[in-house]
Amino acid sequence: MTSLSGKIAIVTGASRGIGRSVAEQLGAAGATVVCVARGENAALTATAIRESGGQAESHGVDVTDAAGVETLVAGVLERHGRIDILVSNAGIARDQLMLRMKRADWDEVIATNLTAAFTWCQAVLKPMIRQRTGRIVAISSVVGQMGNAGQANYAASKAGLIGFCKALAREVASRQVTVNVVAPGLIATDMTRTITASAKGDWSTQIPLGRMGTPEDVAAAVRFLASDEASYITGQVLAVNGGMYM
Ligand SMILES: NC(=O)c1ccc[n+]([C@@H]2O[C@H](COP(=O)([O-])OP(=O)(O)OC[C@H]3O[C@@H](n4cnc5c(N)ncnc54)[C@H](OP(=O)(O)O)[C@@H]3O)[C@@H](O)[C@H]2O)c1
């Protein structure tokens, strides 16, 4: 495994699912991981990393609270002096067909999945540019690439992330800061737990590799993009979807 020793990494949505696995893999690779979720939710992830011999801290921040994000990033800089990796992973779904979708569900999904990525990136960019190195990885979705009925808000947020990251990648490439996207397919987490067994069956026929993905499948891709080995990769969308969308 590539070493991330000495790197300071922030992972949003680190309390469970994909974000927890990303935090654990970055921690296992030697990074000091700043685990973010609401309230005390990310504490167990940080504890697990420390119990495995890694370094981690946890913070309760709502990613839609711009002032809270800025305070947290300032604190990380004060304590560690640098920020090498940002994984913008926190996300929600509020599914509904368009005709029934409430404006509040649109706003909440765009604020959490897209606007929060803007806030986090703006907060970490200055130190990364100053350092002349940095890795930003945003978690989009196959739904942002191919659409999905009942997820107009979610698809818009995830497609928006792709455009956002490509634009940002071009802005900061000259400072050796890379910005990439990982687009997972159907991954077994709390977010997909409520999909009925028959719907999961329908989905699995559309996945050439014949199974749902695991958080670990996604985390491995993130860990690679966050490493020095990925220094010549920027503005890319790495699909981790079992071949569901090619
Ligand atoms: N599962 C899939 O099939 C799939 C597929 C494609 C893309 N994705 C994307 O992958 C990412 C992770 O999804 P997941 O499946 O791991 O979901 P999950 O198990 O539901 O976890 C979501 C994470 O986001 C955090 N979060 C949500 N809203 C937040 C907020 N306002 N402030 C701070 N943290 C917040 C949650 O923390 P709290 O403890 O604070 O709730 C939790 O850690 C999301 O962006 C999702 O859209 C998932």
Ligand as a Chemical Component Dictionary entry (heavy atoms), coordinates in Angstrom:
data_LIG
# 
_chem_comp.id                   LIG 
_chem_comp.type                 NON-POLYMER 
_chem_comp.pdbx_formal_charge   0 
_chem_comp.three_letter_code    LIG 
# 
loop_
_chem_comp_atom.comp_id 
_chem_comp_atom.atom_id 
_chem_comp_atom.alt_atom_id 
_chem_comp_atom.type_symbol 
_chem_comp_atom.charge 
_chem_comp_atom.model_Cartn_x 
_chem_comp_atom.model_Cartn_y 
_chem_comp_atom.model_Cartn_z 
_chem_comp_atom.pdbx_ordinal 
LIG N1  N1  N 0  -24.173 4.330  -1.291 1  
LIG C1  C1  C 0  -24.196 4.489  -2.587 2  
LIG O1  O1  O 0  -24.698 3.634  -3.345 3  
LIG C2  C2  C 0  -23.575 5.710  -3.209 4  
LIG C3  C3  C 0  -23.446 5.716  -4.598 5  
LIG C4  C4  C 0  -22.890 6.827  -5.210 6  
LIG C5  C5  C 0  -22.473 7.898  -4.448 7  
LIG N2  N2  N 1  -22.618 7.876  -3.096 8  
LIG C6  C6  C 0  -22.159 9.059  -2.365 9  
LIG O2  O2  O 0  -21.162 8.678  -1.452 10 
LIG C7  C7  C 0  -21.187 9.555  -0.330 11 
LIG C8  C8  C 0  -21.300 8.722  0.933  12 
LIG O3  O3  O 0  -22.499 7.968  0.858  13 
LIG P1  P1  P 0  -22.822 6.734  1.809  14 
LIG O4  O4  O 0  -23.517 5.742  0.977  15 
LIG O5  O5  O -1 -21.637 6.353  2.594  16 
LIG O6  O6  O 0  -23.918 7.427  2.740  17 
LIG P2  P2  P 0  -24.294 7.246  4.269  18 
LIG O7  O7  O 0  -23.921 5.905  4.774  19 
LIG O8  O8  O 0  -25.710 7.696  4.378  20 
LIG O9  O9  O 0  -23.323 8.326  4.993  21 
LIG C9  C9  C 0  -23.469 9.678  4.722  22 
LIG C10 C10 C 0  -22.397 10.436 5.459  23 
LIG O10 O10 O 0  -22.549 11.826 5.161  24 
LIG C11 C11 C 0  -22.624 12.543 6.390  25 
LIG N3  N3  N 0  -23.461 13.730 6.263  26 
LIG C12 C12 C 0  -24.662 13.849 5.642  27 
LIG N4  N4  N 0  -25.122 15.092 5.761  28 
LIG C13 C13 C 0  -24.189 15.782 6.479  29 
LIG C14 C14 C 0  -24.093 17.121 6.935  30 
LIG N5  N5  N 0  -25.053 18.032 6.672  31 
LIG N6  N6  N 0  -22.990 17.483 7.631  32 
LIG C15 C15 C 0  -22.007 16.586 7.915  33 
LIG N7  N7  N 0  -22.060 15.299 7.518  34 
LIG C16 C16 C 0  -23.137 14.909 6.807  35 
LIG C17 C17 C 0  -23.191 11.556 7.381  36 
LIG O11 O11 O 0  -22.804 11.975 8.675  37 
LIG P3  P3  P 0  -23.812 12.114 9.922  38 
LIG O12 O12 O 0  -23.294 11.098 10.900 39 
LIG O13 O13 O 0  -23.623 13.507 10.383 40 
LIG O14 O14 O 0  -25.209 11.815 9.444  41 
LIG C18 C18 C 0  -22.499 10.278 6.960  42 
LIG O15 O15 O 0  -21.208 10.214 7.520  43 
LIG C19 C19 C 0  -22.367 10.488 -0.555 44 
LIG O16 O16 O 0  -21.918 11.692 -1.126 45 
LIG C20 C20 C 0  -23.224 9.730  -1.539 46 
LIG O17 O17 O 0  -24.019 10.589 -2.310 47 
LIG C21 C21 C 0  -23.163 6.809  -2.450 48 
# 
loop_
_chem_comp_bond.comp_id 
_chem_comp_bond.atom_id_1 
_chem_comp_bond.atom_id_2 
_chem_comp_bond.value_order 
_chem_comp_bond.pdbx_ordinal 
LIG N1  C1  SING 1  
LIG C1  O1  DOUB 2  
LIG C1  C2  SING 3  
LIG C2  C3  SING 4  
LIG C2  C21 DOUB 5  
LIG C3  C4  DOUB 6  
LIG C4  C5  SING 7  
LIG C5  N2  DOUB 8  
LIG N2  C6  SING 9  
LIG N2  C21 SING 10 
LIG C6  O2  SING 11 
LIG C6  C20 SING 12 
LIG O2  C7  SING 13 
LIG C7  C8  SING 14 
LIG C7  C19 SING 15 
LIG C8  O3  SING 16 
LIG O3  P1  SING 17 
LIG P1  O4  DOUB 18 
LIG P1  O5  SING 19 
LIG P1  O6  SING 20 
LIG O6  P2  SING 21 
LIG P2  O7  DOUB 22 
LIG P2  O8  SING 23 
LIG P2  O9  SING 24 
LIG O9  C9  SING 25 
LIG C9  C10 SING 26 
LIG C10 O10 SING 27 
LIG C10 C18 SING 28 
LIG O10 C11 SING 29 
LIG C11 N3  SING 30 
LIG C11 C17 SING 31 
LIG N3  C12 SING 32 
LIG N3  C16 SING 33 
LIG C12 N4  DOUB 34 
LIG N4  C13 SING 35 
LIG C13 C14 SING 36 
LIG C13 C16 DOUB 37 
LIG C14 N5  SING 38 
LIG C14 N6  DOUB 39 
LIG N6  C15 SING 40 
LIG C15 N7  DOUB 41 
LIG N7  C16 SING 42 
LIG C17 O11 SING 43 
LIG C17 C18 SING 44 
LIG O11 P3  SING 45 
LIG P3  O12 DOUB 46 
LIG P3  O13 SING 47 
LIG P3  O14 SING 48 
LIG C18 O15 SING 49 
LIG C19 O16 SING 50 
LIG C19 C20 SING 51 
LIG C20 O17 SING 52 
# 
